[in-house]
Amino acid sequence: MEPSPARTPPPAGRLLVTGTGCASRLIDVGDLRARSRVRLDVDYVTRRKRERHEVHGVHLYDVLREGPLPLDPRHKMSGLTVVVLAVSEDGFRVVLSLAEIDPEFGHCAALLATRYNGEDLPRPTLVMPSDLRASRYVRNLAELCLLTVSPTAP
């Protein structure tokens, strides 16, 4: 289940969560903002300079585990085969593994930022605070798609 480049993003103020074997759900950005309890100062390097920003948000893993995760009880540690495709309003895409953001494994503090430098955002920004570059930051996040990766038959 991959988002289509032609798919219209959800309306402003909403974040679509889809996935393999999961019902789609819309999350209201205002609800995310009300739950934003994490405050971080993030530092990263762009092509031109170093930047520091103050962000407020909700951990991505906490949001994803609220919907059913595409876990298969028939397979040992099936969560280790789930990837998260983050898609911006303009189609920019980034892939993360569920394991890298799971507190029991990679414990990356990926954040859905709803405030950036004191400004409320119309759509969240996916912030990867442990990255030294901002290349995996997804601004104007419109969709999160949980996909299960399976090996192909020989």
Backbone hydrogen bonds, N-H to C=O, Kabsch-Sander energy under -0.5 kcal/mol:
donor,donor_aa,acceptor,acceptor_aa,energy
7,R,4,S,-1.6
13,G,122,P,-0.7
14,R,11,P,-1.4
15,L,27,I,-2.2
16,L,142,A,-2.6
17,V,25,R,-2.9
18,T,144,L,-2.7
19,G,22,C,-0.6
20,T,146,L,-2.6
22,C,19,G,-1.7
25,R,17,V,-2.3
27,I,15,L,-2.9
29,V,13,G,-2.9
32,L,28,D,-1.9
33,R,29,V,-2.8
34,A,30,G,-2.1
35,R,31,D,-1.2
35,R,32,L,-0.5
36,S,32,L,-0.6
36,S,33,R,-1.0
37,R,35,R,-0.9
37,R,57,G,-0.7
38,V,57,G,-2.1
39,R,37,R,-0.5
40,L,55,V,-2.7
42,V,40,L,-0.6
42,V,53,H,-3.0
44,Y,51,E,-2.1
45,V,132,L,-2.2
46,T,49,K,-3.2
51,E,44,Y,-3.0
53,H,42,V,-2.4
55,V,40,L,-3.1
55,V,53,H,-0.5
56,H,115,R,-1.9
57,G,38,V,-2.2
58,V,112,L,-1.6
60,L,110,A,-2.3
63,V,59,H,-1.5
64,L,60,L,-2.5
65,R,61,Y,-2.3
66,E,63,V,-0.9
67,G,63,V,-0.6
67,G,64,L,-0.9
71,L,69,L,-2.5
75,H,72,D,-2.1
78,S,75,H,-1.1
80,L,77,M,-2.1
81,T,78,S,-1.8
82,V,79,G,-1.2
83,V,147,L,-3.0
84,V,96,L,-3.4
85,L,83,V,-0.6
85,L,145,C,-3.0
86,A,84,V,-0.7
86,A,94,V,-3.1
87,V,85,L,-0.5
87,V,143,E,-2.8
88,S,92,F,-2.7
89,E,140,N,-2.3
91,G,88,S,-1.7
94,V,86,A,-2.0
96,L,84,V,-2.3
98,L,82,V,-2.7
101,I,97,S,-0.8
101,I,98,L,-0.8
102,D,98,L,-1.0
105,F,102,D,-2.1
106,G,99,A,-2.5
107,H,99,A,-0.6
107,H,102,D,-2.1
108,C,100,E,-2.9
110,A,108,C,-1.4
111,L,127,V,-2.5
112,L,58,V,-3.4
113,A,111,L,-1.0
113,A,125,T,-2.9
114,T,56,H,-2.8
115,R,56,H,-1.7
116,Y,119,E,-2.4
117,N,54,E,-3.7
119,E,116,Y,-1.7
121,L,114,T,-2.8
125,T,113,A,-1.9
126,L,138,V,-2.4
127,V,111,L,-3.0
127,V,125,T,-0.6
131,D,128,M,-2.0
134,A,45,V,-0.8
137,Y,134,A,-1.7
138,V,126,L,-1.4
139,R,137,Y,-0.7
141,L,124,P,-2.8
142,A,87,V,-2.7
143,E,87,V,-2.0
144,L,16,L,-2.7
145,C,85,L,-2.5
146,L,18,T,-2.3
146,L,144,L,-0.5
147,L,83,V,-2.7
147,L,145,C,-0.6
149,V,81,T,-3.4
149,V,147,L,-0.5
150,S,148,T,-0.5
